[in-house]
Amino acid sequence: MRNHFGLVLLCAVIAIPAAEAHHTASAAARIRPGLKIFSLPAADPQPPGRPTFGAILLGGAGDVDDATRFLCRHAHGDEVVVLRASGTDAYNPYFHQLCPNNSVSTLLITSPEGAADPAAIRRVRDAHAIFFAGGDQSNYVRFWPGPMQREIDAAIARGVPIGGISAGLAVLGEFVFSARHDTITSPEAFANPFDPKLTLDRNFLSIPVLRGIITDSHFSERSRMGRTVAFLARILHDGWADPARAIGIDQETAVLVEADGKAAVVGKGSAYFLELAHQPERCAPGKSLTVHGVQAYAIRGRPQANGTAGFDLKSWTGRGGASFMLDVANGVMTRTSRQTHPK
């Protein structure tokens, strides 16, 4: 699997004739402050159709080919735009290979000026799919507000499919762990749910099927169940939602979401769907967290999406997975299983 970290931000463009663009090397298209655009034409271009909304939510540390194909099927041809704030054009040859009917452009945006550049705005306006790479989500919430943020929302509203991995996943929900002061661990969030590093933003993007939800990546591998429970407690305490919900996704795992909220889990790990429907018993600055009765549902990834397991984001119910409950008392979490996880 390929590891890709950093969001694509527009920073520079160097003109290269299309005929000279190699199938596995991007052509950069123009030099501007804070912006680089790298492009590859479609390997097998077809007349494009109208894009249909879908979302791919990836847990990080490796792509999931079935998720990438899902995104491109919903694009119905034309261009996939990759957005990032650091890194390279490494996603271009990957999309070029798996999605032969789609051209692909990476926008490497490294400043608010780059995000507002008309060339970047035009690419997003014409996109048939948008994918947010990994890296540091604080760059996204710092660089994108304004024209870029509005253009992404407009694309979503007209049915353009969306995807994100790692930091790119973090910014897709209505609520965002923005990491403005670095990341935070589960023990730190339990010890003080108002730790300065626990920075939450909301309404960064407007994705209807992800309203009321916060997302988290590298979930099992980095023991992030606890911090996500703390995020939910803060969201309830601060009056942002009732109930508050979360989706946590393991590495090399993806949740594929249709426009109606029906979701499947593919890949090597699991996805976790959490809900807190009441105020936490104790959520106060400088005090350890106490919250009981967090409802959870886990679904193990499959090699391909199928009808044996899935989750409905609208009704917040699942099938083919495992229900359990999480309780946190004085910063210590316990888990109570309710059924055996399917094999």
C-alpha positions in Angstrom: 0.0 0.0 0.0 1.1 3.6 -0.6 1.5 6.1 2.2 0.4 9.6 1.2 0.6 12.4 3.8 -0.2 16.1 3.3 -3.0 18.0 1.5 -2.5 19.3 -2.0 -2.2 23.1 -2.0 -1.6 25.1 -5.2 2.0 26.6 -5.2 3.7 26.6 -8.6 3.0 25.6 -12.2 5.5 24.9 -14.9 4.2 24.5 -18.4 4.9 21.2 -20.0 3.4 20.2 -23.3 0.7 17.6 -22.9 2.3 15.3 -25.5 5.4 15.1 -23.4 3.6 14.2 -20.1 4.6 10.6 -19.2 1.9 8.2 -18.0 3.5 7.9 -14.6 4.9 11.5 -14.1 2.7 14.6 -13.6 3.1 17.7 -15.6 3.1 20.8 -13.5 1.2 23.8 -14.9 2.0 27.2 -13.5 4.0 29.0 -10.9 2.1 31.1 -8.3 2.7 32.1 -4.7 1.4 29.4 -2.4 0.2 27.2 -5.2 1.5 24.3 -7.3 -0.7 22.4 -9.8 0.5 19.0 -11.1 -1.7 17.3 -13.8 -2.0 14.1 -15.7 -4.4 13.4 -18.5 -6.8 10.5 -18.4 -5.3 7.2 -19.6 -8.5 6.3 -21.3 -10.7 9.4 -21.6 -14.4 9.0 -22.2 -17.2 11.5 -22.6 -18.0 12.6 -19.0 -21.3 12.1 -17.3 -22.8 14.0 -14.4 -21.1 13.3 -11.0 -23.1 11.7 -8.3 -22.3 12.2 -4.6 -20.5 9.7 -2.5 -17.8 10.0 0.2 -14.8 7.8 0.9 -13.5 8.1 4.5 -10.0 6.5 4.8 -8.2 5.8 8.1 -4.7 6.4 6.8 -1.3 4.7 6.4 -2.3 3.2 3.1 -4.9 3.6 0.3 -7.8 1.2 -0.3 -8.1 0.5 -4.0 -11.8 -0.3 -3.7 -12.5 3.1 -2.2 -10.6 4.9 -4.9 -12.6 3.1 -7.6 -15.8 4.0 -5.7 -14.8 7.7 -5.8 -14.0 7.5 -9.6 -17.2 5.6 -10.4 -19.2 8.4 -8.8 -17.2 11.1 -10.7 -18.3 9.7 -14.0 -15.2 10.8 -15.9 -13.5 14.1 -16.1 -11.1 15.4 -13.5 -10.2 14.3 -9.9 -8.7 17.1 -7.9 -6.4 16.2 -5.0 -6.0 19.0 -2.4 -3.1 19.1 0.0 -1.0 21.5 2.0 2.3 19.6 1.9 3.9 16.7 0.1 4.1 16.0 -3.6 2.0 14.9 -6.6 2.3 11.2 -5.5 -1.4 10.6 -5.8 -1.5 11.5 -9.5 0.0 8.3 -10.9 -2.1 6.3 -8.4 -5.4 7.8 -9.6 -4.1 7.6 -13.2 -3.7 3.9 -12.9 -6.9 3.0 -11.0 -9.2 5.5 -12.7 -8.2 5.5 -16.4 -11.3 7.5 -17.4 -10.3 10.4 -15.1 -7.7 13.1 -15.5 -6.1 14.1 -12.2 -4.6 17.3 -10.8 -3.0 17.8 -7.5 -3.2 21.3 -6.0 -0.5 21.9 -3.4 -1.7 24.9 -1.5 0.8 26.3 1.1 -0.8 29.6 2.1 -4.2 31.4 2.2 -3.1 33.3 -0.9 -2.6 30.0 -2.8 -6.0 28.8 -1.7 -7.6 32.0 -3.0 -5.8 31.9 -6.3 -8.2 31.9 -9.3 -6.4 29.0 -10.9 -7.1 26.8 -7.8 -10.7 28.0 -7.5 -11.3 27.2 -11.2 -9.9 23.6 -10.8 -12.2 22.9 -7.9 -15.2 24.5 -9.7 -14.7 22.2 -12.6 -13.8 19.0 -10.6 -15.8 15.8 -10.9 -14.3 14.5 -7.6 -12.3 16.0 -4.8 -9.9 14.1 -2.6 -8.2 15.5 0.5 -4.7 14.0 1.2 -3.2 13.5 4.6 -0.7 15.7 6.5 -1.7 18.3 9.1 -5.3 19.3 9.2 -4.5 22.6 10.9 -3.1 23.8 7.6 -6.5 23.1 6.0 -8.5 25.0 8.6 -5.9 27.9 8.4 -5.5 28.1 4.6 -8.9 27.3 3.2 -11.5 29.6 4.8 -12.8 32.0 2.2 -13.1 31.3 -1.6 -11.7 27.8 -1.5 -13.9 26.7 1.4 -17.0 28.1 -0.4 -16.0 26.5 -3.7 -15.7 23.1 -2.1 -19.1 23.4 -0.4 -20.6 24.4 -3.7 -19.1 21.3 -5.4 -20.6 19.1 -2.6 -24.0 20.8 -3.1 -24.0 20.0 -6.8 -23.2 16.3 -6.1 -19.4 16.1 -6.6 -18.1 13.0 -4.7 -15.6 13.7 -1.8 -12.8 11.7 -0.2 -10.2 12.1 2.5 -7.4 10.2 4.2 -5.9 10.8 7.7 -5.8 14.6 8.1 -8.0 14.8 5.0 -10.5 12.6 6.8 -10.4 14.8 9.9 -11.9 17.8 8.1 -14.9 16.1 6.5 -17.3 15.9 9.5 -19.4 18.8 10.8 -17.1 18.8 13.8 -13.3 18.8 13.3 -10.4 18.0 15.6 -8.3 20.8 14.1 -5.0 20.1 15.8 -4.2 23.8 15.9 -1.8 23.2 18.8 -0.5 19.7 17.8 -2.2 16.4 18.3 -3.6 15.0 21.5 -3.5 11.5 23.0 -6.3 9.6 24.7 -4.7 9.8 28.1 -4.2 13.6 27.7 -7.8 14.1 26.6 -9.1 12.0 29.5 -7.0 13.8 32.1 -8.3 17.2 30.9 -11.0 17.4 28.2 -10.2 21.2 28.0 -6.5 20.6 27.4 -5.2 23.4 25.1 -4.3 20.8 22.5 -8.0 19.6 22.3 -9.0 22.1 19.7 -12.4 21.6 18.0 -13.8 23.5 15.0 -17.2 23.2 13.4 -18.9 23.8 10.0 -15.6 23.9 8.2 -17.2 22.0 5.3 -20.9 21.3 4.7 -21.4 17.6 3.9 -25.1 16.7 4.6 -24.5 13.0 5.3 -21.8 13.9 7.9 -23.8 16.4 9.9 -23.5 15.9 13.7 -20.4 13.8 13.2 -16.7 14.1 14.0 -14.2 11.7 12.3 -10.9 10.2 13.5 -8.2 8.2 11.8 -5.5 5.7 12.7 -8.0 4.6 15.2 -7.0 1.3 16.7 -3.3 1.6 15.8 -2.9 4.9 17.8 -5.4 4.1 20.5 -7.7 7.0 19.6 -11.0 5.5 20.9 -10.5 7.4 24.2 -9.8 10.8 22.7 -12.8 10.5 20.4 -15.0 9.9 23.4 -13.6 13.0 24.9 -14.4 14.9 21.6 -18.0 13.7 21.9 -18.1 14.8 25.6 -16.9 18.3 24.6 -19.3 18.6 21.7 -22.2 17.8 24.1 -20.9 20.0 26.9 -20.4 22.9 24.5 -24.0 22.6 23.2 -22.9 21.9 19.6 -25.0 18.8 19.0 -27.4 16.4 20.8 -26.6 13.6 20.2 -23.0 13.8 19.2 -21.6 11.1 16.9 -18.2 9.9 15.7 -16.7 7.7 13.1 -13.3 6.2 13.9 -11.5 4.3 11.1 -8.5 2.0 11.3 -5.5 2.2 9.0 -5.8 0.7 5.5 -9.6 0.8 6.0 -12.3 2.9 4.3 -16.0 3.7 4.9 -17.8 4.2 1.6 -20.9 6.4 2.0 -23.7 6.9 -0.5 -25.7 10.1 -0.8 -28.6 8.4 1.2 -26.2 7.7 4.2 -25.8 4.0 3.6 -22.2 3.0 4.3 -20.0 0.0 3.7 -16.6 -0.8 5.3 -13.8 -2.1 3.1 -10.1 -2.8 3.8 -8.0 -4.6 6.4 -9.2 -3.1 9.7 -12.5 -1.9 11.2 -14.6 1.2 11.5 -16.3 2.3 14.7 -19.5 4.3 15.0 -19.9 6.1 18.4 -22.9 8.0 19.8 -23.3 10.1 23.0 -26.9 11.1 23.6 -26.6 12.8 27.0 -24.5 15.3 28.9 -21.2 13.9 30.3 -21.3 13.4 34.1 -18.1 15.4 34.4 -16.5 17.5 31.7 -14.7 20.4 33.3 -11.3 22.2 32.8 -8.5 20.6 34.6 -10.5 17.6 35.8 -10.5 14.0 34.5 -13.4 13.1 32.3 -16.4 11.0 33.5 -19.0 9.9 31.0 -21.1 6.8 30.9 -23.2 5.1 28.2 -21.4 5.9 25.0 -23.0 3.6 22.4 -20.6 2.0 19.9 -20.8 -0.2 16.9 -17.9 -1.8 15.1 -17.8 -3.2 11.6 -14.9 -5.2 10.2 -13.7 -4.3 6.7 -14.3 -6.7 3.9 -12.2 -7.2 0.8 -15.0 -5.5 -1.2 -18.3 -3.8 -0.4 -21.1 -6.3 0.0 -24.5 -6.5 1.5 -23.6 -8.6 4.6 -22.5 -5.7 6.8 -23.0 -1.9 6.7 -24.1 1.2 8.6 -26.9 3.7 8.0 -25.7 7.2 9.0 -29.2 8.6 8.9 -30.8 6.1 11.3 -27.5 5.5 13.0 -28.0 1.7 12.9 -25.7 -1.1 11.7 -25.9 -4.7 10.5 -23.3 -7.5 10.6 -21.2 -5.8 13.2 -20.7 -5.7 17.0 -22.4 -3.5 19.5 -20.7 -2.4 22.7 -20.8 0.3 25.4 -18.0 2.6 26.6 -17.9 4.1 30.1 -15.3 6.5 31.4 -14.9 7.0 35.2 -12.2 9.5 36.4 -10.4 9.2 33.2 -10.4 5.4 33.0 -12.4 3.7 30.2 -14.0 0.3 30.2 -15.8 -1.5 27.4 -18.8 -3.8 27.7 -19.5 -6.1 24.8 -23.0 -6.9 23.7 -22.4 -9.4 21.0 -19.6 -11.4 19.4 -17.9 -9.7 16.5 -18.6 -11.6 13.3 -15.8 -13.7 11.8 
